[in-house]
Amino acid sequence: MSAVAPDLVRPGTGDAEVRVAVVVVVHDTRDDLVACLESLRDAGADQIVVVDSGSSDGSAAAAQAADPDALVLSLPNVGFGQAANTGVAASSAEVVVLANADTRFPPGSAKAMRDFLVARPEVGVLGPLIRFPDGRLQLSARSFPSIGQALAHAAFGLFWPQNPWTRAYRLSDWDHRSERVVDWVSGACMAVRRQAFDAVGGFDARYFMFVEDVDLCARMGEAGWLVVFSPVTEILHTVGGSVSRVRYRMAVEHARSLDRFFGARYARGRRAALRPLIRLGLVAWVLAAMAWTALRGKTHGHA
């Protein structure tokens, strides 16, 4: 597991037994972080670890003020995966809930996720039900698309979100009311079994942002662990707090991460000849995403 030595460490729970920890990664979303920490007070976590990845808005100090018992680590801006690895390494918990700062936890939610993993020793990753603040379901559990599905999703997903390829990839036709083994779950909030997480080496730190959750779940599956979605609790996620100000750059970063993932798993051996096609599709997707963002900005009266 890759980790970076933090510049700032403030002790948290001391020698108390840590059965479930919540690791919250933050980058310049101080207000979201404070609200997240406030929601965690009754979530049933034995330890809270905040990893500040290069914030310039005082997130680390705000975290310590909001929860003096939290363990606060400050790093350069190393990206979500490496920051999360550092947070996990700082805790001895058997179950670790990994979360973005723009999540909100209902009472008992961290304990519920721990109880699920303790009762299901074959499960390495659990994804809870995630909703937008207005109550709409977030499609946080998904399948690994074929190359054809991925290209079709990239081509049509922005402008025709109900196309059959996107729906198959997003598992849109499933109501998410029941437990299901899936290919991957969103890193916005996932609970990992420490044994499994350590066994596969944690997140691949080469993914700066985006797709690190897909890659982790893929390696969990390859190692024989199940990735499961279960509505044992409902988490609120406001989505994109740290990237909303830099959408164009994040589109490029997303494409780079997808290229790494597809290159490692979809374009090996005889399929290596598809790599140029995949990259061409990703370039087209980035251009389409930028154009769509600009168009929506004009439509909504933004610069």
C-alpha positions as CSV (number, residue, x, y, z in Angstrom):
1,M,0.0,0.0,0.0
2,S,1.5,3.3,-1.0
3,A,1.5,6.0,1.6
4,V,3.0,9.4,2.1
5,A,4.4,10.6,5.5
6,P,2.0,13.4,6.6
7,D,3.4,16.8,7.5
8,L,0.9,17.1,10.4
9,V,-0.4,14.4,12.7
10,R,-2.7,15.1,15.7
11,P,-3.5,12.0,17.8
12,G,-7.1,10.9,18.0
13,T,-8.6,7.9,19.8
14,G,-5.4,6.8,21.6
15,D,-5.3,3.2,22.8
16,A,-9.1,2.5,22.5
17,E,-10.1,-0.5,20.5
18,V,-10.8,0.5,16.9
19,R,-13.2,-1.8,15.2
20,V,-14.4,0.6,12.5
21,A,-12.8,3.8,11.3
22,V,-14.0,6.4,8.9
23,V,-11.3,7.9,6.6
24,V,-12.4,11.2,5.1
25,V,-10.3,12.7,2.2
26,V,-10.6,16.4,1.7
27,H,-9.2,18.9,-0.8
28,D,-10.4,22.5,-0.5
29,T,-13.9,21.7,0.6
30,R,-13.7,22.9,4.2
31,D,-17.5,23.6,4.7
32,D,-18.4,20.2,3.3
33,L,-15.9,18.6,5.6
34,V,-17.2,20.2,8.7
35,A,-20.7,19.1,7.8
36,C,-19.5,15.6,7.2
37,L,-17.7,15.5,10.6
38,E,-20.8,16.7,12.3
39,S,-22.9,13.9,10.7
40,L,-20.3,11.4,11.9
41,R,-20.9,12.1,15.6
42,D,-23.6,9.5,15.8
43,A,-22.5,7.2,13.0
44,G,-20.9,4.6,15.3
45,A,-17.3,5.0,14.2
46,D,-14.6,4.2,16.8
47,Q,-12.1,6.5,15.0
48,I,-12.3,9.3,12.5
49,V,-9.3,10.0,10.3
50,V,-9.2,13.1,8.1
51,V,-6.6,13.3,5.4
52,D,-6.2,16.8,4.0
53,S,-4.7,16.4,0.5
54,G,-3.1,19.8,-0.2
55,S,-6.0,22.1,0.8
56,S,-5.4,25.8,0.9
57,D,-8.7,26.7,2.6
58,G,-7.9,25.7,6.2
59,S,-9.6,22.3,6.0
60,A,-7.2,20.6,8.4
61,A,-7.6,23.3,11.1
62,A,-11.4,23.3,10.6
63,A,-11.4,19.5,11.0
64,Q,-9.6,19.6,14.3
65,A,-11.9,22.3,15.6
66,A,-15.0,20.4,14.5
67,D,-13.8,17.1,16.0
68,P,-10.9,17.4,18.5
69,D,-10.8,13.6,18.8
70,A,-10.2,13.1,15.1
71,L,-6.8,12.1,13.7
72,V,-5.9,14.8,11.2
73,L,-3.2,14.2,8.6
74,S,-1.9,16.8,6.2
75,L,-0.3,15.9,2.9
76,P,0.6,17.6,-0.4
77,N,-2.1,17.2,-3.1
78,V,-1.4,13.5,-3.8
79,G,-4.9,12.6,-5.1
80,F,-7.7,10.6,-3.5
81,G,-6.2,7.1,-3.7
82,Q,-2.8,7.9,-2.1
83,A,-4.5,10.1,0.5
84,A,-6.9,7.3,1.4
85,N,-4.1,4.8,1.6
86,T,-2.4,7.0,4.1
87,G,-5.5,7.3,6.2
88,V,-6.0,3.5,6.2
89,A,-2.4,3.0,7.2
90,A,-2.9,5.4,10.2
91,S,-5.6,3.2,11.7
92,S,-5.7,-0.4,12.9
93,A,-9.4,-0.8,12.3
94,E,-10.7,-4.2,10.9
95,V,-13.2,-2.3,8.8
96,V,-12.5,1.1,7.2
97,V,-15.2,3.3,5.7
98,L,-13.7,5.5,3.0
99,A,-15.5,8.7,2.1
100,N,-15.4,12.0,0.3
101,A,-15.8,15.1,2.4
102,D,-19.1,15.9,0.6
103,T,-20.9,12.9,2.2
104,R,-23.3,12.9,5.1
105,F,-23.7,9.9,7.5
106,P,-27.0,9.0,9.3
107,P,-26.8,7.7,12.9
108,G,-25.4,4.2,13.1
109,S,-24.3,4.0,9.5
110,A,-20.6,3.2,10.1
111,K,-21.5,0.5,12.6
112,A,-24.1,-0.9,10.2
113,M,-21.4,-1.3,7.4
114,R,-19.0,-2.9,9.9
115,D,-21.6,-5.3,11.1
116,F,-22.3,-6.3,7.5
117,L,-18.6,-7.1,6.7
118,V,-18.1,-8.9,10.0
119,A,-21.0,-11.2,9.2
120,R,-19.9,-11.7,5.6
121,P,-16.2,-12.8,5.6
122,E,-16.2,-13.4,1.8
123,V,-16.9,-9.7,1.1
124,G,-13.9,-7.4,0.6
125,V,-15.8,-4.2,-0.3
126,L,-19.3,-3.0,0.6
127,G,-21.1,-0.2,-1.2
128,P,-24.0,1.4,0.7
129,L,-27.0,3.0,-1.0
130,I,-26.1,6.6,-1.9
131,R,-28.6,9.4,-2.5
132,F,-28.4,13.0,-3.7
133,P,-29.5,15.6,-1.1
134,D,-32.9,15.8,-2.8
135,G,-33.5,12.1,-2.3
136,R,-32.7,10.9,-5.8
137,L,-30.8,7.6,-6.1
138,Q,-27.2,7.8,-7.1
139,L,-26.2,4.9,-9.3
140,S,-23.1,4.1,-7.2
141,A,-22.8,0.3,-8.1
142,R,-21.9,-0.6,-11.6
143,S,-20.6,-3.2,-14.0
144,F,-17.4,-3.5,-16.0
145,P,-18.4,-2.5,-19.5
146,S,-17.1,-4.3,-22.6
147,I,-15.1,-2.2,-24.9
148,G,-18.1,-1.8,-27.2
149,Q,-20.3,-0.7,-24.3
150,A,-17.6,1.7,-23.1
151,L,-17.3,3.4,-26.5
152,A,-21.1,3.6,-26.9
153,H,-21.4,5.0,-23.4
154,A,-18.7,7.6,-24.1
155,A,-20.4,8.5,-27.4
156,F,-24.0,8.8,-26.2
157,G,-24.0,9.0,-22.4
158,L,-23.8,12.8,-22.2
159,F,-26.5,13.6,-24.7
160,W,-28.7,10.4,-24.5
161,P,-28.2,9.2,-20.9
162,Q,-31.0,6.6,-21.3
163,N,-29.3,4.7,-24.1
164,P,-29.1,0.9,-23.6
165,W,-25.3,0.8,-23.3
166,T,-25.2,3.4,-20.5
167,R,-28.1,1.8,-18.7
168,A,-26.4,-1.6,-18.8
169,Y,-23.1,-0.1,-17.5
170,R,-24.9,1.9,-14.7
171,L,-27.3,-0.9,-13.8
172,S,-30.0,1.6,-14.2
173,D,-32.8,-1.0,-14.5
174,W,-32.2,-2.4,-11.0
175,D,-34.1,-0.6,-8.1
176,H,-31.2,-0.9,-5.6
177,R,-33.5,-2.1,-2.9
178,S,-31.8,-5.5,-2.5
179,E,-28.3,-6.8,-2.0
180,R,-26.3,-7.6,-5.1
181,V,-22.8,-8.7,-6.0
182,V,-21.5,-6.1,-8.5
183,D,-18.3,-5.3,-10.3
184,W,-17.5,-2.1,-8.5
185,V,-18.9,0.5,-6.2
186,S,-18.2,4.2,-5.9
187,G,-15.4,5.5,-3.8
188,A,-17.6,8.4,-2.6
189,C,-18.4,6.0,0.2
190,M,-17.3,2.4,0.5
191,A,-16.5,0.1,3.4
192,V,-13.4,-2.1,3.0
193,R,-12.3,-5.1,4.9
194,R,-8.8,-4.2,6.2
195,Q,-7.5,-7.7,5.5
196,A,-8.6,-7.6,1.9
197,F,-7.5,-3.9,1.3
198,D,-4.0,-4.7,2.6
199,A,-3.8,-7.9,0.6
200,V,-4.3,-6.2,-2.7
201,G,-2.1,-3.2,-1.8
202,G,-4.8,-0.6,-1.3
203,F,-5.5,2.0,-4.0
204,D,-3.1,2.3,-6.9
205,A,-1.6,5.7,-6.3
206,R,-0.9,6.1,-10.0
207,Y,-4.6,7.1,-10.3
208,F,-4.6,10.7,-9.2
209,M,-8.4,11.1,-9.3
210,F,-11.2,9.0,-10.8
211,V,-11.2,5.3,-11.6
212,E,-9.2,4.4,-8.5
213,D,-12.3,2.8,-7.0
214,V,-12.9,0.8,-10.2
215,D,-9.4,-0.4,-10.2
216,L,-9.5,-1.4,-6.5
217,C,-12.7,-3.3,-6.9
218,A,-11.3,-5.1,-10.0
219,R,-8.2,-6.2,-8.1
220,M,-10.4,-7.3,-5.1
221,G,-12.4,-9.5,-7.5
222,E,-9.3,-10.9,-9.1
223,A,-8.0,-11.8,-5.6
224,G,-11.2,-13.7,-4.8
225,W,-13.1,-11.1,-2.7
226,L,-16.7,-10.2,-3.4
227,V,-17.7,-6.6,-4.1
228,V,-21.2,-6.2,-2.8
229,F,-23.9,-3.4,-2.9
230,S,-26.3,-3.5,0.0
231,P,-28.8,-0.9,1.3
232,V,-27.7,-1.5,4.9
233,T,-27.6,2.3,5.3
234,E,-28.2,5.4,3.1
235,I,-25.4,8.0,2.6
236,L,-26.0,11.4,1.2
237,H,-23.5,12.7,-1.4
238,T,-23.6,16.2,-2.8
239,V,-21.2,15.2,-5.6
240,G,-18.2,17.0,-7.0
241,G,-17.4,19.6,-4.4
242,S,-13.7,19.5,-5.0
243,V,-13.9,19.3,-8.8
244,S,-16.7,21.7,-9.7
245,R,-14.4,24.6,-10.1
246,V,-12.0,22.8,-12.5
247,R,-14.3,20.7,-14.7
248,Y,-12.3,20.9,-17.9
249,R,-9.1,19.8,-16.2
250,M,-10.9,17.0,-14.4
251,A,-12.4,15.8,-17.7
252,V,-8.8,15.3,-18.9
253,E,-7.8,13.6,-15.7
254,H,-10.8,11.3,-15.9
255,A,-9.8,10.3,-19.4
256,R,-6.2,9.6,-18.3
257,S,-7.4,7.3,-15.6
258,L,-9.7,5.5,-17.9
259,D,-6.9,5.1,-20.4
260,R,-4.7,3.5,-17.6
261,F,-7.5,1.2,-16.6
262,F,-8.5,0.1,-20.1
263,G,-4.9,-0.3,-21.1
264,A,-4.2,-2.6,-18.2
265,R,-7.2,-4.8,-18.6
266,Y,-8.9,-4.4,-21.9
267,A,-6.0,-4.1,-24.4
268,R,-3.7,-6.9,-23.6
269,G,-2.5,-9.7,-25.9
270,R,-4.5,-9.8,-29.2
271,R,-6.7,-7.0,-28.0
272,A,-3.7,-4.6,-27.8
273,A,-4.5,-3.4,-31.3
274,L,-7.7,-1.8,-29.8
275,R,-5.6,0.6,-27.6
276,P,-5.5,3.4,-30.3
277,L,-9.3,3.1,-30.8
278,I,-9.8,3.3,-27.0
279,R,-7.6,6.4,-26.8
280,L,-9.4,8.0,-29.8
281,G,-12.7,7.4,-28.1
282,L,-11.5,8.9,-24.8
283,V,-10.2,12.1,-26.7
284,A,-13.6,12.4,-28.3
285,W,-15.3,11.9,-25.0
286,V,-13.2,14.7,-23.4
287,L,-14.0,17.1,-26.2
288,A,-17.7,16.3,-26.0
289,A,-17.7,16.7,-22.2
290,M,-16.0,20.1,-22.5
291,A,-18.5,21.2,-25.2
292,W,-21.4,19.9,-23.1
293,T,-20.2,21.7,-20.0
294,A,-19.8,25.0,-21.9
295,L,-23.2,24.6,-23.5
296,R,-24.9,24.0,-20.1
297,G,-23.0,26.9,-18.6
298,K,-24.4,29.3,-21.3
299,T,-27.8,27.8,-20.9
300,H,-27.8,28.4,-17.2
301,G,-26.4,31.8,-17.5
302,H,-22.9,31.1,-16.2
303,A,-19.6,32.2,-17.7
